[in-house]
C-alpha cells in the first residue's frame, strides 16, 4: 500500500504531461485548413507527399539533435509499421477521396466522428473505464461540430454520394483504430514516427504521379504555407499525438479533439478565408464545454 501511494502521484503527473503533449497536436491540426488554403491549387496527394516528407525529415533532424540514431528508431516490428503507415496514409487517402466524392460539409461531418469513436471505444482498452461524463462530453462536442460544419443548415443524404460517405466513415474508423491500437506499441519510440511519415510520403507520391498533375505554389506565401504544413500539422503534430495516445488520457484527448474544427474555423475567419456566423460561437460553447466535461478527471487530478 505504501509503495502504491508513493508512486501514484508521479504516474498521474506523467499521464497529465503526456495528455498535454497530445493536446498540442490538436492545436497544430487547427492550422491544417488555413495553411492548406494558403497553398493555393496544389493537388491533395501532392500536398500530402511534400508535407509528410518535410515532417519526416524534420523528425530525423530532431532525433539527431537529441543524440539518438534515426535508423535504430526505425527498426520496429512490421506490425508497428503496418499500423502507423496504414493509419497515416489510409486516413488521408480516404479523407481526400470523400471530399472528391461527396459534398465537403457532409464528408467533413462524418469524418469528425473519430473523436466520438475514440472516447467510446477506449472503454475496450485494458485498464480503461467509460463514465457518463465521457459520453456526455463527446456528444456535446459532436453536437457543436454538427452545428459548426452545417452552419445551422440541414444535411441531406443522397445516393449519388454514398461512396463519399463510406470513404469519410472509413477515414474516421481508420484514425480511431490507429489511435487506440497505438497504445499497444508503447515500446516503439516516438522517433520512429519520422520513418512512418517518410513511408506515407512515398505512398502519397505514387498516388500523385498516378492521378494528379503537378502544381507548385505561386508566390512566397504558398511556399511558406507548404513548409509550415510539413513542420506543424503534418509533422510535429503526429509526433505529439503518438506520445499522447500512448502515455496520456486517450478519452480526454478524444473529447478535446473536437476543438480542432472549431479552432480551424476561427483561424479561417481571422485570416479572412471564411465568413463568420453566429453558429461558430454557439458551437464554441458546446465544444469547449463538452471537452471540459469529458476530461474532468484530468482537471481534477491537477
Secondary structure, DSSP 8 states (H G I E B T S, - for coil): -HHHHHHHHHHHHHHHHHHHHHHHHHHHHTHHHHHHHHT-S--HHHHHHHHHHHHHHHHHHHHHHTT--HHHHH---HHHHHHHHHHHHHHHHHHHHHHHHS-HHHHHHHHTTHHHHHHHHGGGSTT----HHHHHHHHHHHHHHHHHHHTT------GGGHHHHHHHHHHHHHHHHHHHHGGGGTTS-GGGHHHHHHHHHHHHHHHHHHH------SSHHHHHHHHHHHHIIIIIHHHHHHHHHHHS-HHHHHHHTTHHHHHHHHHHHHTTSS---HHHHHHHHHHHHHHHHHTHHHHHH-
